[in-house]
Amino acid sequence: MLGQPMRVKVGSSLTIELAPFAKDEVQSFIKDGGMQLHSVTRYMSTRQAFTAEDEEYWYDQIRKRTDGYTWGIWHVDGVNRKLIGNTALFNLKEVPFRQATSGSAITDQTYWGKGIASAIHKARTWYSFNQLDLSRIKSEVLLPNIGSKKALENSGYYVYQLERNAHFADGKYIHHEVLECLNPREDKWLRWWGDDKPSPEATVARKLTIAALNWADENVTLL
Ligand SMILES: CC(C)(COP(=O)(O)OP(=O)(O)OC[C@H]1O[C@@H](n2cnc3c(N)ncnc32)[C@H](O)[C@@H]1OP(=O)(O)O)[C@@H](O)C(=O)NCCC(=O)NCCS
């Protein structure tokens, strides 16, 4: 399924929309290389150079999936709109807690380092907790994808598991970190931790999630 559109203000001059996209727009993800380039997919556990047909096949799969939502990441500049990547919530589960896994790729490298991933993670987290009533969002990062990890941490994701030597890239074995972002709302938080004391990492991260949700209240509009 494709996700409902949201407008996100990134800094003072950039407007991003998380919005649906059509099958004939997926070539954007391989424009100027994109998902064919090692520099883009290096930390995505794939060695494939995706073609237009692969992207169209992927589109058909995600559109049919009923266990999550995928959004296009659009740069909106006046009347011009450019599809620069995608982000998703998938593996949506109801039991024992309502939760999902998130993932993102900005396939146009000219948009990296502008705060876009940090902003869209905040928007998606805000949507997850305010509209989908999730208790938890999981994500995974292959180190050293520092940009991806920091962008997630800016929404209050924190690492709770490390798998050593999960992947091999650029002549090195690299580790795989698993992160989670917990719904900070009191009832959800207490139910998640039950009789256990929340970990110090989770307690620090909770404050960041509250700050990210407050930021999203000001900077994200569900259209
Ligand atoms: C990883 C990715 C999502 C980051 O997106 P982005 O929009 O460039 O990230 P942001 O601009 O929000 O940066 C987040 C933080 O990471 C830092 N950062 C970004 N890229 C970095 C890099 N290559 N090295 C070190 N730090 C980096 C930023 O300075 C920022 O730091 P701050 O929070 O202290 O200000 C993007 O590069 C991408 O899509 N890469 C290809 C696909 C991919 O790896 N997806 C993730 C799979 S888990």
The ligand as a Gaussian input file, in Angstrom:
#p B3LYP/6-31G(d) Opt

LIG

0 1
 C       21.652000       7.272000       4.877000
 C       20.748000       8.383000       4.363000
 C       19.276000       7.936000       4.536000
 C       21.024000       9.654000       5.169000
 O       20.146000      10.673000       4.686000
 P       20.483000      12.227000       4.839000
 O       19.268000      12.992000       4.438000
 O       21.751000      12.515000       4.140000
 O       20.693000      12.354000       6.437000
 P       20.652000      13.708000       7.281000
 O       21.077000      14.831000       6.385000
 O       19.357000      13.812000       7.982000
 O       21.846000      13.456000       8.314000
 C       21.670000      12.878000       9.592000
 C       22.934000      13.079000      10.401000
 O       23.974000      12.248000       9.862000
 C       25.085000      13.026000       9.448000
 N       25.553000      12.419000       8.202000
 C       24.886000      12.304000       7.040000
 N       25.627000      11.608000       6.137000
 C       26.784000      11.302000       6.784000
 C       27.970000      10.603000       6.385000
 N       28.101000      10.086000       5.159000
 N       28.960000      10.465000       7.307000
 C       28.853000      10.967000       8.554000
 N       27.743000      11.636000       8.980000
 C       26.729000      11.800000       8.094000
 C       24.541000      14.436000       9.267000
 O       25.558000      15.398000       9.436000
 C       23.509000      14.504000      10.372000
 O       24.172000      14.698000      11.599000
 P       23.477000      15.507000      12.820000
 O       22.244000      14.748000      13.212000
 O       24.514000      15.499000      13.875000
 O       23.136000      16.857000      12.264000
 C       21.035000       8.642000       2.855000
 O       22.408000       8.930000       2.717000
 C       20.695000       7.460000       1.977000
 O       19.550000       7.291000       1.587000
 N       21.681000       6.613000       1.629000
 C       21.503000       5.463000       0.716000
 C       20.554000       4.395000       1.211000
 C       20.786000       3.972000       2.642000
 O       21.900000       3.732000       3.079000
 N       19.666000       3.870000       3.369000
 C       19.664000       3.493000       4.750000
 C       19.663000       2.031000       4.881000
 S       19.564000       1.593000       6.617000

